[in-house]
Amino acid sequence: MSEEYKWGMVVDVDRCTGCQACVVACQVENNAPLSSEESFQRRRPMQWIRIERYWEGEYPHIKARFLPLLCQQCGNAPCEPVCPVYATYHNREGLNVQIYPRCIGTRFCANNCPYNARFFNWVEHQWPPVMANYLNPHVTVRPRGIMEKCTFCIHRLHRAQRQAKGEGRVLRDGEVQPACVQTCPTNALVFGNLKDPNSRVSSMVQDERHYRLLEELGTEPSVVYLKKVVPGGRAS
């Protein structure tokens, strides 16, 4: 594990409005093919981050609750030991990395992921000619037959780290952000270095509202959620 960085994210459910700006930003930044209505009906969508919607209460006093869900970058990731070609591994900075050229599409990792945060690329997506110039040149266009997932926009991290290294320093808090964090209009997503005690994300994980998804499984996620505050000051 790196002595300087351990990347993590805090998701404040109380701030999330379910606008899905993060979903669109992730798709554009990472050249993820847009999922059609047909792909959802066939249970084959491609979304590295998605907004889970829940309903609370009884009609007519019913309210929608939103939960952004992405790869949890588990410290004890169940997806890693089942890959026969080591296409997924844990790097020195706490990220669960996916090596796309090595993946052979067994989908063992997706079957072993309790968060359903990995997606199989079912088709060779054909980008319209007018969209060709909109693809991000810093991210590959993945072929059919491999697994895809969120890696906290690792290409942005590497670019910022190379610049910081050239200047003889470590990354400053907030200097680099994944596309989803940068785009969120309510600042519901906060990203940073968990090894920096002065970072915003380090202070937020100490909030009394904090919890991790399916923490009882022992996956040790690097994504921490903050409970929603309901009328009366209670967190749920």
C-alpha positions in Angstrom: 0.0 0.0 0.0 1.3 3.5 -0.9 2.6 5.5 2.0 1.1 8.7 0.5 -2.3 7.9 -1.0 -5.4 5.8 -0.2 -8.2 7.1 -2.3 -11.7 7.0 -1.0 -15.1 8.7 -1.5 -17.9 9.9 0.8 -21.5 9.9 -0.5 -23.9 12.2 1.4 -27.3 10.6 0.8 -28.9 13.7 2.4 -27.6 15.9 -0.4 -28.4 13.6 -3.4 -31.4 14.7 -5.4 -31.2 11.8 -7.9 -30.5 14.2 -10.8 -28.1 11.6 -12.4 -25.6 14.3 -13.5 -22.9 12.0 -12.1 -24.1 9.1 -14.3 -23.9 11.2 -17.5 -20.6 12.7 -16.5 -19.1 9.2 -16.0 -20.4 8.0 -19.3 -18.9 10.9 -21.2 -15.6 10.9 -19.4 -15.0 7.2 -19.7 -16.4 6.5 -23.2 -19.0 4.3 -21.8 -21.7 3.4 -24.4 -25.1 4.9 -23.7 -27.6 2.3 -22.5 -30.9 2.2 -24.4 -34.3 1.3 -23.1 -33.9 -2.1 -24.8 -30.7 -2.8 -23.0 -32.3 -2.1 -19.7 -35.2 -4.3 -20.5 -32.8 -7.1 -21.4 -30.9 -6.5 -18.1 -27.7 -5.5 -20.1 -27.2 -1.8 -19.3 -23.7 -0.2 -19.0 -23.5 2.2 -16.1 -20.3 2.5 -14.0 -22.3 4.6 -11.5 -26.0 4.4 -11.1 -28.7 5.9 -8.9 -30.7 3.4 -7.0 -34.2 4.7 -6.1 -36.2 3.6 -3.1 -39.7 4.6 -1.9 -40.4 5.4 1.7 -43.8 5.7 3.4 -47.3 5.0 2.3 -49.4 6.8 -0.3 -50.1 9.7 -0.4 -47.3 10.4 2.1 -44.6 8.7 0.1 -41.1 10.0 -0.6 -38.3 8.9 -3.0 -34.9 8.1 -1.6 -31.8 8.1 -3.8 -28.5 6.1 -3.4 -25.6 6.6 -5.8 -23.9 3.2 -6.3 -20.5 2.6 -7.9 -17.6 0.2 -7.4 -16.8 0.3 -3.7 -13.0 -0.1 -4.2 -13.1 -2.8 -1.5 -10.0 -3.4 0.6 -10.9 -7.1 0.7 -12.4 -7.3 -2.7 -14.3 -10.6 -3.5 -13.9 -9.9 -7.2 -10.1 -10.2 -7.2 -9.3 -13.8 -6.2 -11.7 -15.4 -8.7 -10.3 -13.8 -11.8 -8.3 -16.6 -13.7 -6.1 -14.1 -15.6 -5.5 -11.5 -12.8 -7.3 -8.8 -14.8 -8.5 -7.2 -11.6 -6.1 -6.5 -8.7 -5.6 -4.1 -5.8 -3.0 -1.4 -6.4 -0.8 0.4 -3.9 -3.2 3.3 -3.6 -6.2 1.3 -2.5 -8.0 1.1 -5.8 -9.5 -2.1 -7.4 -8.0 -1.8 -10.8 -9.3 -3.4 -14.0 -6.8 -4.3 -16.8 -9.0 -4.3 -19.8 -6.5 -5.9 -22.4 -6.0 -8.9 -20.0 -9.7 -9.6 -19.3 -11.2 -12.6 -21.1 -14.8 -12.0 -20.0 -15.4 -14.9 -17.7 -17.7 -12.7 -15.6 -16.5 -14.5 -12.4 -15.7 -11.1 -10.9 -19.3 -9.8 -11.6 -20.8 -12.9 -10.0 -18.7 -12.4 -6.9 -19.4 -8.7 -6.5 -22.1 -8.1 -3.9 -22.7 -4.6 -5.1 -23.5 -5.4 -8.7 -21.0 -2.7 -9.8 -19.3 -4.6 -12.7 -20.7 -4.7 -16.2 -20.1 -7.0 -19.1 -19.6 -5.3 -22.5 -22.1 -7.4 -24.5 -21.9 -5.7 -27.9 -19.3 -4.0 -30.1 -20.7 -0.5 -29.7 -20.8 1.6 -32.9 -20.3 5.3 -32.3 -22.1 7.6 -34.8 -19.6 9.4 -36.9 -20.7 12.7 -35.5 -19.8 11.5 -32.0 -16.3 10.3 -32.9 -14.7 13.6 -32.0 -16.4 13.6 -28.6 -14.7 10.5 -27.3 -12.1 11.1 -24.5 -8.7 10.5 -26.0 -7.3 9.7 -22.5 -9.5 6.6 -22.1 -9.7 3.6 -24.4 -12.8 2.4 -26.1 -13.2 -1.1 -24.8 -14.1 -4.0 -27.1 -16.9 -6.5 -26.7 -16.5 -9.4 -24.3 -14.8 -7.7 -21.3 -15.8 -6.5 -17.8 -15.9 -2.7 -17.1 -16.1 -0.8 -13.9 -15.4 2.5 -12.1 -11.8 3.2 -11.0 -12.3 6.7 -9.7 -11.2 8.1 -13.1 -7.7 6.7 -12.6 -6.4 8.5 -15.7 -7.1 11.8 -14.0 -5.2 10.6 -10.9 -2.2 9.5 -12.9 -2.0 12.7 -14.9 -2.2 14.9 -11.7 0.3 12.7 -9.9 2.9 13.0 -12.7 2.6 16.7 -12.6 2.9 16.8 -8.8 5.9 14.5 -8.9 7.6 16.8 -11.4 7.1 19.6 -9.0 8.4 17.6 -6.1 5.3 17.4 -4.0 2.2 15.3 -3.2 -1.2 16.0 -4.5 -3.1 18.7 -2.6 -6.6 17.9 -1.3 -9.2 18.6 -4.0 -6.6 19.0 -6.7 -8.0 16.1 -8.7 -11.6 14.9 -8.8 -13.4 12.1 -10.7 -15.9 13.2 -13.3 -18.9 12.3 -11.1 -17.6 14.4 -8.1 -16.8 17.3 -10.4 -20.2 17.4 -11.9 -22.5 16.8 -8.8 -24.5 20.0 -8.4 -25.2 19.4 -4.7 -21.7 18.3 -3.7 -23.1 15.0 -2.5 -19.9 13.2 -3.6 -16.6 14.0 -2.0 -13.3 12.4 -3.1 -9.9 12.5 -1.6 -6.9 10.9 0.1 -7.9 8.9 3.2 -4.3 8.9 4.4 -4.3 12.7 4.6 -5.8 13.5 8.1 -6.4 17.1 6.9 -8.4 16.1 3.8 -12.1 16.8 3.6 -12.9 13.2 2.9 -11.0 12.0 6.0 -13.0 14.4 8.3 -16.3 13.3 6.7 -15.8 9.6 7.3 -15.8 10.4 11.0 -19.3 11.9 10.8 -21.8 10.1 13.1 -24.0 9.4 10.1 -21.4 7.3 8.3 -22.0 3.7 7.2 -20.7 1.3 4.6 -22.8 -0.8 2.3 -23.0 -4.5 3.3 -20.3 -3.9 5.8 -21.1 -7.2 7.5 -19.6 -9.0 4.5 -16.1 -7.8 5.4 -15.3 -6.3 2.0 -13.8 -3.2 3.6 -15.2 -0.6 1.1 -13.4 2.7 0.5 -16.7 4.3 -0.2 -18.5 5.7 2.9 -22.1 6.8 2.9 -23.7 9.4 5.2 -27.3 8.7 6.2 -30.2 11.0 5.2 -31.5 13.4 7.8 -35.2 13.1 8.2 -37.6 15.6 9.9 -36.9 15.6 13.6 -33.2 15.5 13.2 -32.9 11.7 12.9 -30.7 10.0 10.4 -32.0 7.1 8.3 
